[in-house]
């Protein structure tokens, strides 16, 4: 009988952790195991790889329960749901806080919480005693996996624990290359691309200001959607560059936009890893990124990094790479590839 791996995620609505779950599930199936994705909110925006089984666990009905009771009750229901629908799993991987909050109470075997962000940055400004107590209840209850070494080091320092290992967020290069051939973006002329949700962490405001300051010919293409998109459009208008900034909205398959870009930019204040950087490199597109507390510096040489929150520095880099051909000599390390991650995650089964 095939060993079963559960990947639990809140929704399949197009962000890094969601793409990670789908990529990993496909790799687990390809390795001869059986992957199941459980999602808590009934939204699927992303293409499901062939053969990957998905199951909807209706978490919404537990929202009316007071928070101090909710995790225990929802975890019991989750465990029962898994045992009835799938059977006893060999490994359960929980992704992102709303799911971690429930699965830290799960009685299923071999539950691990995957940490996708630098925790101290994600909760910056809110880490009072009450918040730390709540986070410790969740993240010290189960073994954890950090998606980059920076994430792991930050977690160890914050929680004063060694109960976390590092498995890098992987990419499936073959799948990305294939997806990048599906269409040609409708963009007139050379352009710079950014792919990501419009939220505070991603700092589209810094990118748009830097782009205006750089005053370069290439258009700026922003792929994604989110709560701050209208605010970003307004900023482009105020800076009188709205004719050069293209907002594409959400794309199920953003890879053609990355492949055909002259340059890709990551402008975040913090990232767990920024899998988009690996995707850009896999497609032969140079990437410049803010030097986040974790992630980018583990992949990119220093000349492709800029100071966090520094629009002047980013503008300089945009101008430089607009005028100079970028020598992309940065082969992907084996530790970032799907087969390495799959082996490391499946080793968690063998350790138990």
Kinemage of the C-alpha trace (Angstrom):
@kinemage 1
@onewidth
@group {chain A} dominant
@subgroup {mainchain}
@vectorlist {calphas} color= white
{ca unk a 1} P 0.000 0.000 0.000
{ca unk a 2} L 1.265 3.487 -0.894
{ca unk a 3} L 2.267 5.730 1.984
{ca unk a 4} L 0.006 8.765 2.377
{ca unk a 5} L 1.122 12.373 2.769
{ca unk a 6} L -1.336 15.119 3.761
{ca unk a 7} L -0.661 18.741 2.830
{ca unk a 8} L -3.042 21.066 4.682
{ca unk a 9} L -3.475 24.661 3.468
{ca unk a 10} L -6.096 27.324 4.154
{ca unk a 11} L -6.964 28.038 0.524
{ca unk a 12} L -5.592 27.385 -2.975
{ca unk a 13} L -5.635 31.040 -3.919
{ca unk a 14} L -2.399 31.726 -5.681
{ca unk a 15} L 0.444 32.602 -3.322
{ca unk a 16} L 3.837 31.112 -2.461
{ca unk a 17} L 2.722 28.584 0.168
{ca unk a 18} L -0.160 27.417 -2.017
{ca unk a 19} L 2.079 26.859 -5.040
{ca unk a 20} L 4.535 25.089 -2.737
{ca unk a 21} L 1.804 22.650 -1.617
{ca unk a 22} L 0.820 21.849 -5.207
{ca unk a 23} L 4.427 21.438 -6.382
{ca unk a 24} L 5.234 19.183 -3.436
{ca unk a 25} L 2.074 17.118 -3.897
{ca unk a 26} L 2.926 16.458 -7.536
{ca unk a 27} L 6.496 15.489 -6.603
{ca unk a 28} L 5.286 13.143 -3.873
{ca unk a 29} L 2.960 11.399 -6.327
{ca unk a 30} L 5.742 11.163 -8.917
{ca unk a 31} L 7.923 9.509 -6.244
{ca unk a 32} L 5.353 6.716 -5.878
{ca unk a 33} L 3.632 7.962 -2.738
{ca unk a 34} L 0.071 9.264 -2.387
{ca unk a 35} L -0.401 13.007 -1.830
{ca unk a 36} L -3.619 14.624 -0.620
{ca unk a 37} L -4.223 18.372 -0.336
{ca unk a 38} L -6.739 19.468 2.300
{ca unk a 39} L -7.979 23.047 2.001
{ca unk a 40} L -9.970 24.923 4.659
{ca unk a 41} L -11.685 27.590 2.543
{ca unk a 42} L -13.440 26.628 -0.673
{ca unk a 43} L -11.434 28.722 -3.143
{ca unk a 44} L -9.272 27.172 -5.860
{ca unk a 45} L -7.584 29.619 -8.255
{ca unk a 46} L -4.562 27.485 -9.111
{ca unk a 47} L -4.343 24.573 -11.552
{ca unk a 48} L -4.285 21.229 -9.736
{ca unk a 49} L -1.564 18.884 -11.075
{ca unk a 50} L -2.868 15.704 -12.640
{ca unk a 51} L -3.278 12.908 -10.098
{ca unk a 52} L -3.203 15.162 -7.022
{ca unk a 53} L -6.239 14.531 -4.815
{ca unk a 54} L -7.901 17.500 -3.099
{ca unk a 55} L -10.383 17.505 -0.207
{ca unk a 56} L -12.377 20.406 1.244
{ca unk a 57} L -12.514 20.573 5.047
{ca unk a 58} L -15.127 23.187 5.922
{ca unk a 59} L -13.381 25.223 8.610
{ca unk a 60} L -15.824 28.137 8.324
{ca unk a 61} L -18.406 26.392 10.506
{ca unk a 62} L -15.940 26.423 13.425
{ca unk a 63} L -15.451 30.209 13.284
{ca unk a 64} L -18.426 30.785 15.608
{ca unk a 65} L -16.713 28.811 18.392
{ca unk a 66} L -14.746 30.970 20.879
{ca unk a 67} L -11.059 30.942 19.976
{ca unk a 68} L -9.882 29.331 23.235
{ca unk a 69} L -12.017 26.241 22.419
{ca unk a 70} L -11.921 26.321 18.642
{ca unk a 71} L -8.563 24.658 17.932
{ca unk a 72} L -9.308 21.534 19.991
{ca unk a 73} L -12.774 21.057 18.504
{ca unk a 74} L -11.674 21.758 14.921
{ca unk a 75} L -8.627 19.454 15.294
{ca unk a 76} L -10.826 16.544 16.427
{ca unk a 77} L -13.102 17.131 13.448
{ca unk a 78} L -10.092 17.395 11.110
{ca unk a 79} L -8.620 14.120 12.390
{ca unk a 80} L -11.946 12.343 11.958
{ca unk a 81} L -12.309 13.821 8.441
{ca unk a 82} L -8.850 12.531 7.427
{ca unk a 83} L -9.366 9.054 8.888
{ca unk a 84} L -12.757 8.716 7.177
{ca unk a 85} L -11.783 10.214 3.798
{ca unk a 86} L -8.189 9.017 3.421
{ca unk a 87} L -7.163 6.699 6.249
{ca unk a 88} L -4.225 6.997 8.621
{ca unk a 89} L -1.565 9.256 7.051
{ca unk a 90} L 2.178 8.650 7.253
{ca unk a 91} L 3.024 12.373 7.225
{ca unk a 92} L 0.987 15.554 7.703
{ca unk a 93} L 2.384 18.931 6.621
{ca unk a 94} L 0.565 22.010 7.913
{ca unk a 95} L 1.013 25.324 6.074
{ca unk a 96} L 0.405 28.861 7.444
{ca unk a 97} L -1.025 30.051 10.740
{ca unk a 98} L -4.794 29.457 10.411
{ca unk a 99} L -4.056 25.794 9.668
{ca unk a 100} L -1.164 25.531 12.156
{ca unk a 101} L -3.536 26.878 14.845
{ca unk a 102} L -5.738 23.801 14.330
{ca unk a 103} L -3.187 21.108 13.471
{ca unk a 104} L -0.980 21.826 16.477
{ca unk a 105} L -3.795 20.051 18.385
{ca unk a 106} L -4.096 17.131 15.948
{ca unk a 107} L -3.628 13.583 17.248
{ca unk a 108} L -2.721 12.252 13.796
{ca unk a 109} L 0.773 10.728 13.529
{ca unk a 110} L 3.797 12.638 12.281
{ca unk a 111} L 2.376 16.169 12.007
{ca unk a 112} L 4.909 18.864 11.022
{ca unk a 113} L 4.303 22.609 10.737
{ca unk a 114} L 5.981 24.206 7.704
{ca unk a 115} L 7.216 27.736 8.493
{ca unk a 116} L 6.995 29.894 5.358
{ca unk a 117} L 8.069 33.296 6.748
{ca unk a 118} L 10.564 34.822 9.143
{ca unk a 119} L 8.281 34.727 12.182
{ca unk a 120} L 9.812 37.732 13.965
{ca unk a 121} L 9.191 39.871 10.855
{ca unk a 122} L 5.721 38.507 10.156
{ca unk a 123} L 4.559 39.485 13.648
{ca unk a 124} L 6.756 42.581 14.037
{ca unk a 125} L 5.112 45.210 16.216
{ca unk a 126} L 2.688 42.658 17.689
{ca unk a 127} L 5.080 40.391 19.587
{ca unk a 128} L 3.944 41.254 23.087
{ca unk a 129} L 3.739 38.634 25.859
{ca unk a 130} L 0.198 37.629 24.919
{ca unk a 131} L 1.093 37.056 21.253
{ca unk a 132} L 4.277 35.158 22.130
{ca unk a 133} L 2.331 32.915 24.500
{ca unk a 134} L -0.185 32.128 21.744
{ca unk a 135} L 2.530 31.460 19.146
{ca unk a 136} L 4.488 29.215 21.523
{ca unk a 137} L 1.356 27.127 22.173
{ca unk a 138} L 1.139 26.500 18.433
{ca unk a 139} L 4.748 26.231 17.300
{ca unk a 140} L 6.279 24.373 20.230
{ca unk a 141} L 3.558 21.703 20.055
{ca unk a 142} L 4.862 19.954 16.919
{ca unk a 143} L 8.150 19.596 15.039
{ca unk a 144} L 8.609 22.328 12.424
{ca unk a 145} L 10.273 22.726 9.025
{ca unk a 146} L 11.736 26.055 7.849
{ca unk a 147} L 11.654 26.805 4.105
{ca unk a 148} L 15.068 28.503 4.239
{ca unk a 149} L 18.001 28.593 6.630
{ca unk a 150} L 17.144 32.171 7.534
{ca unk a 151} L 13.614 31.152 8.505
{ca unk a 152} L 14.985 28.324 10.643
{ca unk a 153} L 17.576 30.517 12.395
{ca unk a 154} L 14.977 33.197 13.134
{ca unk a 155} L 12.566 30.574 14.514
{ca unk a 156} L 15.219 29.026 16.752
{ca unk a 157} L 16.172 32.395 18.193
{ca unk a 158} L 12.583 33.581 18.703
{ca unk a 159} L 11.262 30.408 20.336
{ca unk a 160} L 14.532 29.230 21.927
{ca unk a 161} L 14.117 25.762 20.445
{ca unk a 162} L 16.016 23.347 18.223
{ca unk a 163} L 12.820 21.547 17.188
{ca unk a 164} L 13.004 22.694 13.550
{ca unk a 165} L 14.870 21.505 10.463
{ca unk a 166} L 15.429 23.195 7.084
{ca unk a 167} L 14.033 21.947 3.780
{ca unk a 168} L 14.244 24.574 1.061
{ca unk a 169} L 11.109 25.507 -0.858
{ca unk a 170} L 11.591 23.610 -4.112
{ca unk a 171} L 10.764 24.305 -7.731
{ca unk a 172} L 9.884 21.831 -10.448
{ca unk a 173} L 12.052 23.215 -13.264
{ca unk a 174} L 10.613 20.933 -15.953
{ca unk a 175} L 7.037 21.950 -15.103
{ca unk a 176} L 7.938 25.669 -15.010
{ca unk a 177} L 9.685 25.538 -18.391
{ca unk a 178} L 6.673 23.801 -19.905
{ca unk a 179} L 4.190 26.271 -18.395
{ca unk a 180} L 6.259 29.224 -19.636
{ca unk a 181} L 5.570 28.133 -23.233
{ca unk a 182} L 1.763 28.246 -22.914
{ca unk a 183} L 1.345 31.817 -24.207
{ca unk a 184} L 3.205 35.030 -25.005
{ca unk a 185} L 2.324 38.017 -22.797
{ca unk a 186} L 0.537 40.881 -24.505
{ca unk a 187} L 3.076 43.537 -23.562
{ca unk a 188} L 4.418 45.946 -26.150
{ca unk a 189} L 8.193 46.228 -25.839
{ca unk a 190} L 10.706 45.205 -23.144
{ca unk a 191} L 9.527 45.165 -19.542
{ca unk a 192} L 10.438 44.509 -15.914
{ca unk a 193} L 8.191 42.133 -13.944
{ca unk a 194} L 7.115 41.636 -10.355
{ca unk a 195} L 4.893 38.698 -9.339
{ca unk a 196} L 3.181 38.785 -5.966
{ca unk a 197} L 0.101 39.600 -3.944
{ca unk a 198} L -0.592 43.286 -3.318
{ca unk a 199} L -0.073 43.371 0.445
{ca unk a 200} L 2.122 45.424 2.770
{ca unk a 201} L 4.899 42.833 2.977
{ca unk a 202} L 5.549 42.984 -0.782
{ca unk a 203} L 6.116 46.769 -0.843
{ca unk a 204} L 4.793 47.596 -4.289
{ca unk a 205} L 4.938 51.233 -3.163
{ca unk a 206} L 8.749 51.071 -2.903
{ca unk a 207} L 8.986 49.387 -6.323
{ca unk a 208} L 6.702 51.907 -8.047
{ca unk a 209} L 8.569 54.877 -6.517
{ca unk a 210} L 11.940 53.394 -7.500
{ca unk a 211} L 10.711 52.699 -11.022
{ca unk a 212} L 9.492 56.308 -11.411
{ca unk a 213} L 12.806 57.601 -10.080
{ca unk a 214} L 14.858 55.376 -12.418
{ca unk a 215} L 13.070 56.907 -15.428
{ca unk a 216} L 13.807 53.946 -17.722
{ca unk a 217} L 12.176 52.964 -21.018
{ca unk a 218} L 11.106 49.452 -20.013
{ca unk a 219} L 7.524 49.100 -18.807
{ca unk a 220} L 6.772 47.774 -15.312
{ca unk a 221} L 4.450 44.751 -15.287
{ca unk a 222} L 2.844 43.849 -11.947
{ca unk a 223} L 1.300 40.369 -11.877
{ca unk a 224} L -1.090 39.688 -9.014
{ca unk a 225} L -4.034 41.042 -7.087
{ca unk a 226} L -4.765 41.980 -3.489
{ca unk a 227} L -6.020 44.575 -1.069
{ca unk a 228} L -3.409 47.224 -1.938
{ca unk a 229} L -3.726 47.026 -5.744
{ca unk a 230} L -5.963 50.108 -6.064
{ca unk a 231} L -3.606 52.035 -3.792
{ca unk a 232} L -0.699 51.033 -6.060
{ca unk a 233} L -2.615 52.171 -9.149
{ca unk a 234} L -3.250 55.517 -7.483
{ca unk a 235} L 0.444 55.896 -6.645
{ca unk a 236} L 1.412 55.231 -10.291
{ca unk a 237} L -1.091 57.903 -11.327
{ca unk a 238} L 0.259 60.436 -8.815
{ca unk a 239} L 3.792 59.817 -10.101
{ca unk a 240} L 2.520 60.254 -13.686
{ca unk a 241} L 3.764 56.848 -14.820
{ca unk a 242} L 0.392 55.069 -15.134
{ca unk a 243} L 0.936 54.753 -18.912
{ca unk a 244} L 4.093 52.692 -18.234
{ca unk a 245} L 2.817 50.469 -15.387
{ca unk a 246} L 0.720 47.436 -16.351
{ca unk a 247} L -1.474 45.733 -13.751
{ca unk a 248} L -2.299 42.292 -15.149
{ca unk a 249} L -4.380 41.019 -12.225
{ca unk a 250} L -4.052 37.432 -10.997
{ca unk a 251} L -2.622 34.888 -13.461
{ca unk a 252} L -2.987 31.159 -12.898
{ca unk a 253} L 0.157 30.752 -14.938
{ca unk a 254} L 2.525 33.739 -14.486
{ca unk a 255} L 5.564 31.981 -15.959
{ca unk a 256} L 5.346 33.407 -19.516
{ca unk a 257} L 5.473 36.902 -17.997
{ca unk a 258} L 8.618 35.955 -16.081
{ca unk a 259} L 10.247 34.243 -19.059
{ca unk a 260} L 9.802 37.166 -21.451
{ca unk a 261} L 10.829 39.874 -18.955
{ca unk a 262} L 14.152 41.666 -19.240
{ca unk a 263} L 14.406 41.658 -15.460
{ca unk a 264} L 12.437 40.421 -12.458
{ca unk a 265} L 12.230 42.419 -9.216
{ca unk a 266} L 11.369 41.382 -5.645
{ca unk a 267} L 10.798 44.413 -3.383
{ca unk a 268} L 9.530 42.778 -0.167
{ca unk a 269} L 10.290 43.872 3.389
{ca unk a 270} L 10.567 40.204 4.332
{ca unk a 271} L 10.191 36.769 2.756
{ca unk a 272} L 10.438 33.253 4.026
{ca unk a 273} L 12.324 32.324 0.909
{ca unk a 274} L 10.812 33.971 -2.219
{ca unk a 275} L 10.320 31.044 -4.524
{ca unk a 276} L 9.754 33.606 -7.302
{ca unk a 277} L 13.516 34.199 -7.368
{ca unk a 278} L 14.159 30.540 -8.178
{ca unk a 279} L 11.426 30.609 -10.824
{ca unk a 280} L 13.036 33.620 -12.484
{ca unk a 281} L 16.468 31.987 -12.523
{ca unk a 282} L 15.012 28.724 -13.867
{ca unk a 283} L 13.536 30.695 -16.772
{ca unk a 284} L 16.791 32.532 -17.481
{ca unk a 285} L 15.510 35.903 -16.259
{ca unk a 286} L 17.864 37.985 -14.097
{ca unk a 287} L 16.456 38.846 -10.654
{ca unk a 288} L 17.177 41.718 -8.303
{ca unk a 289} L 15.760 41.599 -4.808
{ca unk a 290} L 15.686 43.382 -1.510
{ca unk a 291} L 18.117 41.810 0.929
{ca unk a 292} L 15.390 40.388 3.191
{ca unk a 293} L 16.253 38.855 6.576
{ca unk a 294} L 15.947 35.432 4.945
{ca unk a 295} L 15.720 33.965 1.475
{ca unk a 296} L 17.206 36.143 -1.270
{ca unk a 297} L 20.775 36.245 0.044
{ca unk a 298} L 20.722 32.418 0.170
{ca unk a 299} L 20.228 32.378 -3.623
{ca unk a 300} L 21.488 35.616 -5.204
{ca unk a 301} L 25.007 37.136 -5.289
{ca unk a 302} L 25.354 40.487 -3.490
{ca unk a 303} L 25.338 42.560 -6.695
{ca unk a 304} L 21.698 41.552 -7.241
{ca unk a 305} L 20.586 42.633 -3.750
{ca unk a 306} L 19.374 46.041 -2.558
{ca unk a 307} L 18.660 47.422 0.905
{ca unk a 308} L 15.173 46.743 2.273
{ca unk a 309} L 12.804 49.718 1.966
{ca unk a 310} L 15.365 51.819 0.042
{ca unk a 311} L 13.727 53.164 -3.127
{ca unk a 312} L 16.870 55.161 -4.045
{ca unk a 313} L 19.063 52.052 -4.023
{ca unk a 314} L 16.457 50.067 -5.973
{ca unk a 315} L 16.166 52.871 -8.539
{ca unk a 316} L 19.955 52.763 -9.061
{ca unk a 317} L 19.831 48.996 -9.674
{ca unk a 318} L 16.877 49.296 -12.073
{ca unk a 319} L 18.710 51.962 -14.053
{ca unk a 320} L 21.952 49.967 -14.093
{ca unk a 321} L 20.347 46.731 -15.296
{ca unk a 322} L 18.275 48.637 -17.832
{ca unk a 323} L 21.451 49.993 -19.423
{ca unk a 324} L 23.786 47.014 -18.935
{ca unk a 325} L 23.391 43.448 -20.071
{ca unk a 326} L 23.059 41.197 -17.060
{ca unk a 327} L 25.412 38.219 -16.981
{ca unk a 328} L 23.222 35.483 -15.556
{ca unk a 329} L 25.626 32.844 -14.337
{ca unk a 330} L 23.781 31.484 -11.345
{ca unk a 331} L 22.965 27.777 -11.779
{ca unk a 332} L 20.349 26.481 -9.365
{ca unk a 333} L 21.780 24.576 -6.454
{ca unk a 334} L 20.520 20.989 -6.052
{ca unk a 335} L 19.036 21.882 -2.656
{ca unk a 336} L 16.435 24.064 -4.418
{ca unk a 337} L 15.184 21.349 -6.770
{ca unk a 338} L 12.049 19.274 -6.307
{ca unk a 339} L 13.704 15.854 -6.004
{ca unk a 340} L 15.889 17.065 -3.113
{ca unk a 341} L 12.901 18.461 -1.187
{ca unk a 342} L 10.804 15.340 -1.802
{ca unk a 343} L 13.565 13.099 -0.449
{ca unk a 344} L 13.952 15.311 2.637
{ca unk a 345} L 10.209 15.360 3.367
{ca unk a 346} L 9.842 11.613 2.815
{ca unk a 347} L 12.775 11.084 5.199
{ca unk a 348} L 10.490 12.531 7.905
{ca unk a 349} L 8.368 9.412 7.458
{ca unk a 350} L 11.347 7.098 7.810
{ca unk a 351} L 12.505 8.866 10.971
{ca unk a 352} L 9.282 7.890 12.739
